[in-house]
Amino acid sequence: MDSGDTWVAVHLDEVEPVDWRRTGISWRPLRRALGADIVGIAAFTADRPGQVVVEPHTEVDNGRSQQEIYLVLRGRASFRIDGAVIEASAGSLLRVDAHAHREAIAIETGTAVIALGGESNFDPGPSEWIERARPHIRADPLRAREIFDDLRRNRPNDRANDVAEALLAVGQGNEQKARSIVQQLVSDLPDVRAILGDDPDLRTFLSD
């Protein structure tokens, strides 16, 4: 483990395993090790195939009524979620809702599963949509429009929708429209100039 004033770095194997509720499940409390407060995070590790890495439970009956994400960090695990069986190899991620019954068994020695859980109240920033759409504004404008329509549905009053329209105009080769949108944005929201000044597709439309 290493740390500075503003960061912590830790390897999974450095986090001491705890026998989870005397079940034989190896629980490694990553949240505490990292000092993180954005999400609950822990790891479950297996010394042998057949070992339980996620105990049978729902988050409604035996948890915090939270949505969970499981990441298979290494090895392979067999998940059973509401009766469905999913064999998940390293790099696999699974989202499981609070009411779903889940459990997982290690298939390989050394399997490690990261569990992340929290309330379903995260508010993603508009850049999530903008950067997903950016590669498509010229190559596949219909796909870009689909992504930006989803942005508008999720954040109908966000001025990021104007940025989206400017990017679509760039993709269509309509520089006049893009310039007009960008300059109106800067007029309405002067602080946005610094943000747009870093935008690879829109910065050229900022007025002097």
C-alpha positions in Angstrom: 0.0 0.0 0.0 1.2 3.5 -0.8 -0.4 6.9 -0.3 0.0 10.6 -0.5 -2.0 13.6 0.8 -4.5 13.2 -2.0 -4.4 9.5 -3.1 -4.1 5.9 -2.0 -2.8 2.9 -4.0 -3.4 -0.6 -2.8 -3.1 -4.1 -4.2 -5.9 -6.5 -3.6 -3.6 -9.0 -2.0 -2.4 -6.4 0.5 -5.8 -6.2 2.0 -6.1 -8.6 4.9 -8.9 -11.2 4.3 -11.6 -11.6 6.9 -13.8 -14.7 7.3 -17.2 -13.2 6.3 -19.6 -14.0 9.2 -17.8 -17.3 9.9 -18.9 -18.6 6.5 -15.5 -19.4 5.1 -15.9 -16.6 2.5 -12.8 -14.5 2.2 -13.9 -10.8 2.4 -11.4 -8.1 1.8 -12.7 -4.6 2.9 -11.4 -2.5 0.0 -13.5 0.6 0.9 -11.7 0.9 4.2 -8.3 0.2 2.8 -8.8 2.9 0.1 -10.5 5.4 2.4 -13.2 5.7 -0.3 -16.6 7.2 0.5 -18.2 7.3 -3.0 -19.4 3.7 -3.0 -19.3 0.5 -0.9 -16.5 -1.7 -2.3 -15.2 -5.0 -1.2 -13.5 -8.1 -2.7 -14.2 -11.7 -2.2 -11.5 -14.2 -3.0 -11.2 -18.0 -3.4 -8.3 -20.3 -2.6 -9.9 -23.2 -4.4 -12.5 -24.0 -7.0 -16.0 -24.5 -5.6 -15.5 -21.9 -2.9 -18.3 -19.4 -2.4 -17.3 -15.9 -3.5 -20.8 -14.2 -3.3 -23.1 -15.6 -0.5 -26.7 -16.4 -1.5 -28.7 -13.3 -0.7 -30.8 -10.4 -1.9 -30.0 -6.8 -0.9 -33.7 -6.4 0.1 -33.8 -9.2 2.7 -30.1 -9.2 3.8 -28.4 -6.0 2.7 -28.9 -2.3 2.2 -31.5 -2.4 -0.6 -28.9 -1.2 -3.0 -28.0 -2.0 -6.6 -24.7 -3.9 -6.9 -22.1 -4.3 -9.6 -19.8 -7.4 -9.5 -16.5 -7.4 -11.4 -14.6 -10.6 -11.8 -11.0 -9.3 -11.4 -9.3 -12.6 -11.9 -10.1 -16.3 -12.4 -13.7 -17.4 -13.2 -16.9 -17.5 -11.2 -20.3 -19.1 -11.8 -23.1 -16.7 -10.8 -26.7 -17.7 -10.3 -29.0 -14.7 -10.4 -32.7 -15.3 -10.1 -32.2 -18.8 -11.5 -30.1 -17.7 -14.5 -26.5 -19.1 -14.5 -23.8 -16.9 -15.9 -20.2 -18.1 -16.2 -18.1 -15.0 -15.8 -14.4 -14.8 -16.7 -11.9 -12.2 -15.6 -13.0 -8.8 -16.9 -16.7 -9.6 -16.7 -19.1 -7.2 -15.0 -22.6 -7.9 -13.8 -25.3 -5.5 -12.6 -27.7 -7.0 -10.1 -30.8 -5.1 -8.7 -31.5 -5.1 -5.0 -34.5 -7.5 -5.1 -32.6 -10.2 -7.2 -31.3 -13.3 -5.5 -27.7 -13.9 -6.3 -24.8 -16.1 -5.4 -21.5 -17.0 -7.0 -19.0 -20.0 -6.8 -15.4 -19.8 -7.9 -14.5 -22.0 -10.9 -10.8 -21.4 -10.6 -8.2 -21.1 -7.8 -7.4 -17.5 -7.1 -10.7 -16.2 -8.3 -11.4 -12.6 -7.1 -14.7 -10.8 -7.3 -15.1 -7.1 -6.6 -18.5 -6.0 -5.3 -19.6 -2.4 -5.5 -22.8 -1.2 -4.0 -24.6 2.0 -3.4 -27.9 3.9 -3.6 -29.3 4.4 -7.1 -29.0 8.1 -7.0 -25.9 8.8 -9.1 -26.3 11.8 -11.5 -24.1 11.3 -14.5 -22.6 14.4 -16.0 -23.5 15.4 -19.6 -20.0 14.6 -20.8 -21.0 10.9 -20.6 -23.3 11.4 -23.6 -21.2 14.0 -25.4 -18.0 11.9 -25.4 -20.0 8.8 -26.4 -21.5 10.6 -29.4 -18.4 12.6 -30.5 -16.8 9.8 -32.6 -20.1 9.5 -34.5 -20.9 13.1 -35.4 -19.2 12.8 -38.8 -19.1 9.0 -39.4 -22.6 8.1 -38.2 -24.7 11.2 -37.5 -27.8 9.1 -36.9 -26.1 7.3 -34.1 -24.9 10.6 -32.7 -28.4 11.9 -32.8 -29.7 8.9 -30.9 -27.2 9.4 -28.1 -28.0 13.1 -27.9 -31.7 12.4 -27.9 -31.1 10.2 -24.8 -29.2 13.1 -23.3 -32.2 15.4 -23.8 -34.5 12.8 -22.3 -32.3 12.4 -19.2 -31.3 16.1 -18.8 -34.0 18.1 -20.6 -33.0 21.5 -19.1 -29.2 21.1 -19.4 -27.4 23.6 -21.7 -25.3 20.6 -22.7 -28.1 20.0 -25.2 -26.9 23.1 -27.0 -23.4 21.7 -27.1 -24.9 18.6 -28.6 -26.6 20.6 -31.3 -23.4 22.4 -32.1 -21.5 19.1 -32.4 -24.2 17.8 -34.7 -23.9 20.9 -36.8 -20.1 20.3 -37.0 -20.7 16.8 -38.2 -23.0 18.1 -40.9 -20.4 20.7 -42.0 -22.7 23.6 -40.9 -20.0 25.7 -39.3 -22.3 28.8 -39.3 -24.8 27.1 -37.1 -22.2 25.6 -34.8 -20.6 29.1 -34.4 -24.0 30.7 -33.7 -24.8 28.1 -31.0 -21.4 28.3 -29.4 -21.4 32.1 -29.3 -24.9 32.2 -27.8 -23.8 29.7 -25.1 -20.8 31.9 -24.2 -23.0 35.0 -24.1 -25.5 33.3 -21.8 -23.0 31.5 -19.7 -19.6 33.2 -19.7 -17.9 30.5 -17.6 -18.5 28.0 -20.3 -15.9 29.6 -22.4 -13.1 27.8 -20.6 -14.8 24.5 -21.1 -15.4 25.0 -24.8 -11.9 26.3 -25.2 -10.8 22.7 -24.5 -13.3 21.1 -26.8 -11.5 19.7 -29.9 -14.5 20.3 -32.2 -16.0 23.5 -30.9 -13.1 25.7 -29.7 -12.5 27.2 -33.1 -16.0 28.8 -33.0 -15.3 30.9 -29.9 -15.3 34.6 -30.7 -12.2 36.6 -29.9 
